[in-house]
Amino acid sequence: MPSWWRVSSSKEAKKKTSKDSIIDTIRKFRISSDKKSGGSRRGCSDTVSEIGSLSRIQSRSVSPSKESKLVARCQSFQERPQAQPLPLPVLHPSRMTRTESGLSVSGKQKQEKGSKTPPFLPLPHMRTRPDAGDFDGADSVFSECYSDSDDPPDSSQLSPLASDYDTGSRTTAGSPSNMIVKDQLPVTKREVPKPHDHLFDNHISSSPPRRKPLRSHVPNLQVPSHGAFFSAPDSSISSPSRSPLRAFGTEQVINSAFYTSKPNPDFPFLGSGSGHCSSPGSGQNSGHNSMGGDMAGLFWQPSRGSPECSPLPSPKMTSPGPSSRIHSGAVTPLHPRAGGGADRSEDVKQKSHRLPLPPVVTISNSLPFSQSNSAATSPSVPRSPGRPDNLPSPGSRWKKGKLLGRGSFGHVYVGFNSESGEMCAMKEVTLFSDDAKSKESARQLGQEVSLLSRLSHPNIVQYYGSEMVDDKLYIYLEYVSGGSIYKLLQEYGQFGELAIRSYTQQILSGLAYLHAKHTIHRDIKGANILVDPNGRVKLADFGMAKHITGQTCPLSFKGSPYWMAPEIIKNSNGSNLAVDIWSLGCTVLEMATTKPPWSQYEGVAALFKIGNSKELPVIPDHLSDEGKDFVRQCLQRNPQHRPTAAQLLDHSFVKNAAPLERPLLPYPYPETSSDPTGGIGHPRNRQLLDSDRLVTHSFRASRPGFGPSDVQIPRNISCPVSPIGSPLLHSRSTQHQHQHQHQHVNGRMSPSPISSPRTTSGASTPPVGGGGKIPFHHVNQSVYLHEISKPVNNIPDMFRAKQSQSPGRHFGGLTHELLHGGHAVLADSVSHLLLRDRVHFKPSLDLNPL
Ligand SMILES: Nc1ncnc2c1ncn2[C@@H]1O[C@H](COP(=O)(O)OP(=O)(O)OP(=O)(O)O)[C@@H](O)[C@H]1O
């Protein structure tokens, strides 16, 4: 590893050569480790994270001053052994230990010495939550450059500290207006912070960073009626502001930050220490390597075994690892448990003690959301009759089970409803009211929730709802038990082409849907893609997602280095949506080789290669010609030349991808179903099948990879939420219903793990009026995919029930939004449906959203 790539604390930087000093400065760009990916950032999420506790014993604790040693982990991928089929090698504990002073990494530890590697995984990015006062970017793993205009900060409201690591723009989503906390419960004045002092105010208190549970400060938090923290469309998510980082092209980075020993005065984050760069979504805990602006995360981290259990310490601190992410502005919310003391591997946990008790329901009837959006939850708003105060919220019925993983925001557990037998994934985030990081965490979470609450697609992890319990925020999500692609790669090695084709097709389906809603994921990579036991893929981690108002807008310097599109690095304008396509191409290579492209390069070198090089990454020979072409299509440096997700669905590489799921129901299934909600056999589902074909995209590309329009067998049709209700559903001929029905059943109707008969992922969605319309232009017609404005059927019954009891309330507030907010989208099938049945469409259907 190049000596220049050493990472050191700010203090040590002074003693270093000018070159190293620059590097330290670059660190402040903060590459947050990815959340889940075992890689880096959050590192090791999943159960591995817990295992990490054990690994810690072996890992060496490194004080911040020894951060430079962390660099050892940032080796080129080439130096690292390929992932082995067996899990143990991968699960090599990473040599990282999290201590009060920071993460310790035993450098290139003996991953190669797998045989000697203890069976325990390394500690995930367990990071001790630093005091605000300690937030000196250099040593802070969380720091993340806030470059994204998504979150334009109100500098006037930021304390020195806050502004310190909110160098960039701070999202307005977290603006006071959107984060008004209502004190609904009697509290002493001392306990109730002034509006401007409140965590959820957009104001960042300048008072000393005392860490008090949010609850102590905010007895009741308001939640928007729609349930989301913020309204995605209205939030700053789509803010055009530019991230400070954006001003840097690769060249700029090199010239200004890397090769220059002086911090660039134009970019505070470079010289002000990384303290300003804290990424809430950076997921240091998950091991995802995401860039929050800290270049320190620019390394491909070999994984111990799973992204969630990323061998890498926090990507931010060390390397971005497979899951390293660059958050251009987030503040990393460290979980109190980030210290690692409480985290243990799942196995260990099960052996050592019982699972955590279900969340205690001291329900605050509100969440830290915008008052403006929380009319329903406002004290002034009459509560639903039949719902007494303090009645346990729907979510409270979930009992917290085993730890699934660790993210930058907190921990994710299995949630189980002993009454209904349903399961979900519970993301537990402890919020504090007195520091900027908590505020930023809330903002980021709100952004993610806001987006997720409006999405409903079989290939996107479904959001169920959220609630505040004491000082903890619980976000309930669809439980995807298979882990991430990254984790699977680390545990079982590269995928076979069949799996790659299937997964890619599903990812594309999710992306097509997402893009149709003018939303960019911005962090597509193996670590953020979950897989269920049936091989169904679900896009997850929308912490960096962004809703855009137009086709293009300034690109934020966010993402995970190795998966980051060149236009982002070069700070050039382009189609935002195209960045996901680039990342998809990288993910395909990741699935084929276990590593992302250019992983042989480190840090800045990798960014430079990606941003300035004209060459294509190495495409493995074992990949079919179709696969190679697909990758080339995705990795076209000019974003305008990249096909859209919808178009790629017609690429021969994925077009005929065979479904991996096992048939769930016998065929033929009942013509009718007694299930009023529209079970799998419900007529509505047959309509859904029809809709699948109706929405068929007849895109015919001239490119080699885009084959003729064969009669396609719908894949991945098991839609948690069917597009029923869409006008399209009724326009299709019924002649193919049975055929589709059959295909549907045999191919994709398996229910998601959390689905009850009613909530089966294949359940249909009740017909609803079109809320938002997602227009698609066709040469001869415009097809509108209407958003579902009625409850989606893949929501656990408990939420459904509550919703009926207290429409508009949040505890369920978010759920409510999902159920009634009118944001669930019908276009769930847009993805795989596009491009299928060309018989009904003319060839030039342009699925690009307006
Ligand atoms: N819906 C889910 N089903 C199963 N496991 C999940 C689910 N969501 C998350 N996990 C697990 O929890 C880990 C952490 O989740 P996640 O990354 O979403 O947390 P986070 O706090 O949002 O982190 P970040 O935003 O930094 O990426 C993941 O790596 C994954 O292993």
PDBQT file of the ligand as one rigid body, heavy atoms in Angstrom, charges set to zero:
ROOT
HETATM    1  N1  LIG A 901     -35.169  -5.145   5.932  1.00  0.00    +0.000 N 
HETATM    2  C1  LIG A 901     -34.141  -5.837   6.385  1.00  0.00    +0.000 A 
HETATM    3  N2  LIG A 901     -34.194  -7.174   6.489  1.00  0.00    +0.000 NA
HETATM    4  C2  LIG A 901     -33.141  -7.878   6.957  1.00  0.00    +0.000 A 
HETATM    5  N3  LIG A 901     -31.995  -7.334   7.360  1.00  0.00    +0.000 NA
HETATM    6  C3  LIG A 901     -31.897  -5.999   7.281  1.00  0.00    +0.000 A 
HETATM    7  C4  LIG A 901     -32.943  -5.184   6.799  1.00  0.00    +0.000 A 
HETATM    8  N4  LIG A 901     -32.559  -3.903   6.828  1.00  0.00    +0.000 NA
HETATM    9  C5  LIG A 901     -31.330  -3.915   7.296  1.00  0.00    +0.000 A 
HETATM   10  N5  LIG A 901     -30.921  -5.158   7.591  1.00  0.00    +0.000 N 
HETATM   11  C6  LIG A 901     -29.641  -5.551   8.122  1.00  0.00    +0.000 C 
HETATM   12  O1  LIG A 901     -29.197  -4.549   9.003  1.00  0.00    +0.000 OA
HETATM   13  C7  LIG A 901     -27.977  -4.016   8.534  1.00  0.00    +0.000 C 
HETATM   14  C8  LIG A 901     -27.979  -2.541   8.757  1.00  0.00    +0.000 C 
HETATM   15  O2  LIG A 901     -29.083  -1.979   8.077  1.00  0.00    +0.000 OA
HETATM   16  P1  LIG A 901     -29.002  -0.541   7.456  1.00  0.00    +0.000 P 
HETATM   17  O3  LIG A 901     -27.739  -0.457   6.709  1.00  0.00    +0.000 OA
HETATM   18  O4  LIG A 901     -30.230  -0.253   6.711  1.00  0.00    +0.000 OA
HETATM   19  O5  LIG A 901     -28.911   0.352   8.731  1.00  0.00    +0.000 OA
HETATM   20  P2  LIG A 901     -28.691   1.869   8.692  1.00  0.00    +0.000 P 
HETATM   21  O6  LIG A 901     -28.650   2.341  10.095  1.00  0.00    +0.000 OA
HETATM   22  O7  LIG A 901     -29.707   2.483   7.805  1.00  0.00    +0.000 OA
HETATM   23  O8  LIG A 901     -27.271   2.024   8.024  1.00  0.00    +0.000 OA
HETATM   24  P3  LIG A 901     -26.857   3.014   6.909  1.00  0.00    +0.000 P 
HETATM   25  O9  LIG A 901     -27.943   3.981   6.680  1.00  0.00    +0.000 OA
HETATM   26  O10 LIG A 901     -25.640   3.637   7.410  1.00  0.00    +0.000 OA
HETATM   27  O11 LIG A 901     -26.624   2.200   5.681  1.00  0.00    +0.000 OA
HETATM   28  C9  LIG A 901     -27.881  -4.414   7.076  1.00  0.00    +0.000 C 
HETATM   29  O12 LIG A 901     -26.564  -4.591   6.698  1.00  0.00    +0.000 OA
HETATM   30  C10 LIG A 901     -28.649  -5.703   7.007  1.00  0.00    +0.000 C 
HETATM   31  O13 LIG A 901     -27.811  -6.776   7.298  1.00  0.00    +0.000 OA
ENDROOT
TORSDOF 0
